[in-house]
Amino acid sequence: VGWPNGLKIHKDGRFFITDYKNGIMQLDPATGTVTPVLTHRKSESFRGVNDLVFGNDGTMYFTDQGQTGMHDPTGRVYRYNLETGLLDMLVSNAPSPNGLVLNPEQNTLYVAVTRGNGVWRVPLFPDGGTSKVSIFVSLAGGVCGADGMAVDSEGRLFVCDAGNGCAWVFT
């Protein structure tokens, strides 16, 4: 028994679930069988994975939110290569990383930082690296902050803000 938060379908048809309690899981839709894919990094368990997105090349990006927030800004964002098994930590200091999405060019990862009440911009370089993570946008105050996100073909970023009962659109 787990605590599923997000689900995405990989380009090869596999279903992947972010499960707060168990990590990254795979669902076989034909049988309903759920199996673990990624339950920890090195010898450390995840804090509580929250959401995931796949790049066009099949690379998985996911957030490890747990109970992080302004009091404990140690939420993480990972990149996982399903082919090689390589797991990279891209961010280790986010106060509650939540939803995430790639821009159409696949060179920027946007991360909803719920307790930080904004969206971070994580540049992605062709060599697999990243640097100069920045705040893309700060949102208005409220009960909570950015949550799920989507990007359209024009590159507009849609951000769900449940605390304010709205969706923001940014160009």
C-alpha positions in Angstrom: 0.0 0.0 0.0 1.4 3.4 -1.0 0.6 7.0 -1.3 0.5 7.8 -5.0 0.9 11.4 -6.1 1.7 11.5 -9.8 1.4 9.3 -12.9 2.9 9.7 -16.3 3.1 7.4 -19.3 6.5 7.0 -20.8 6.9 7.1 -24.6 7.4 3.3 -24.7 3.9 2.9 -23.0 5.0 2.1 -19.5 3.1 3.7 -16.6 5.2 5.3 -13.9 3.9 6.5 -10.5 5.5 8.8 -7.9 4.5 7.2 -4.6 5.3 9.4 -1.5 5.8 6.3 0.6 7.5 3.9 -1.8 9.4 6.0 -4.4 9.1 5.6 -8.2 6.9 2.7 -9.1 5.8 1.1 -12.4 2.3 0.0 -13.2 1.4 -2.8 -15.6 -2.0 -1.7 -16.8 -2.9 -5.2 -18.1 -2.5 -6.9 -14.8 -2.6 -4.0 -12.3 0.7 -5.1 -10.9 2.8 -2.3 -9.3 6.6 -2.9 -9.0 9.3 -0.6 -7.6 11.7 1.1 -10.0 13.6 3.5 -7.8 13.2 3.5 -4.0 16.3 5.4 -2.8 19.4 7.3 -3.8 22.7 5.7 -2.6 21.9 4.6 0.9 19.2 7.2 1.6 15.5 6.8 1.2 13.6 9.5 -0.6 11.8 12.1 1.6 8.5 11.6 -0.3 8.4 11.8 -4.1 5.7 14.0 -5.5 5.5 14.4 -9.3 7.4 13.5 -12.5 7.7 14.4 -16.1 9.5 12.8 -19.1 11.7 14.5 -21.6 11.3 13.8 -25.3 14.4 11.5 -25.0 12.7 9.4 -22.3 14.6 10.9 -19.3 12.6 11.1 -16.1 12.6 14.2 -13.9 10.9 14.0 -10.5 10.5 15.9 -7.3 11.3 14.6 -3.8 9.2 16.9 -1.6 8.6 15.1 1.7 7.7 17.5 4.5 10.2 20.2 3.3 9.3 23.9 3.5 10.7 27.2 4.5 11.7 25.6 7.9 13.6 22.8 6.0 14.5 23.8 2.5 16.0 20.5 1.5 13.6 19.3 -1.1 15.2 17.7 -4.1 14.8 17.5 -7.9 16.2 14.5 -9.7 17.0 13.4 -13.3 16.8 9.6 -13.9 18.0 7.9 -17.1 15.9 4.7 -17.4 18.4 3.2 -19.9 21.6 3.6 -17.9 20.2 3.8 -14.4 22.0 7.0 -13.7 20.3 9.2 -11.1 21.4 12.8 -10.8 20.4 15.3 -8.1 19.8 18.6 -9.9 18.5 20.6 -6.9 18.9 19.9 -3.2 17.7 23.1 -1.5 14.0 23.6 -2.6 11.4 24.4 0.1 8.8 21.9 -1.1 9.4 21.1 -4.8 6.1 19.9 -6.3 5.0 19.8 -9.9 7.5 20.1 -12.8 7.4 20.5 -16.5 9.9 21.0 -19.4 9.7 23.8 -21.9 9.1 22.9 -25.6 12.9 23.1 -26.4 13.7 20.7 -23.5 16.4 23.0 -22.2 14.6 24.3 -19.2 12.9 22.5 -16.3 10.3 24.5 -14.4 9.7 23.4 -10.8 6.8 24.5 -8.7 8.2 25.3 -5.3 5.1 25.3 -3.2 6.2 26.6 0.2 8.6 29.0 -1.6 5.5 30.3 -3.3 7.0 30.4 -6.8 8.4 28.6 -9.8 12.1 27.9 -10.2 13.8 27.8 -13.6 16.4 25.0 -13.9 18.5 25.3 -17.1 19.5 22.0 -18.7 22.6 21.8 -20.8 23.3 19.3 -23.6 26.1 17.6 -21.6 23.5 16.8 -18.9 24.6 19.5 -16.5 22.7 22.4 -15.0 23.7 25.6 -13.2 22.4 29.0 -12.2 19.0 27.8 -11.0 16.8 30.9 -10.6 13.3 32.0 -9.6 11.2 32.2 -12.8 8.3 33.8 -11.0 7.1 34.6 -7.5 3.4 34.2 -6.8 1.0 36.1 -4.7 0.8 35.1 -1.0 -1.9 32.7 0.2 -2.5 29.4 1.9 -0.1 27.5 -0.3 1.8 28.1 -3.6 2.4 26.6 -7.0 1.4 23.0 -7.5 0.8 21.2 -10.8 2.0 22.7 -14.1 1.8 22.4 -17.8 3.4 24.0 -20.8 1.7 24.4 -24.2 3.3 24.3 -27.6 3.8 28.0 -27.6 5.9 27.7 -24.4 3.3 29.3 -22.1 3.5 28.0 -18.5 0.3 27.2 -16.7 0.6 27.0 -12.9 -2.1 25.6 -10.6 -2.4 27.6 -7.3 -5.0 25.7 -5.2 -4.5 28.1 -2.3 -5.7 31.0 -4.3 -8.2 28.9 -6.3 -6.7 29.8 -9.7 -4.3 28.9 -12.5 -1.7 31.4 -13.5 -0.5 31.7 -17.1 3.0 33.0 -17.9 4.8 33.7 -21.2 
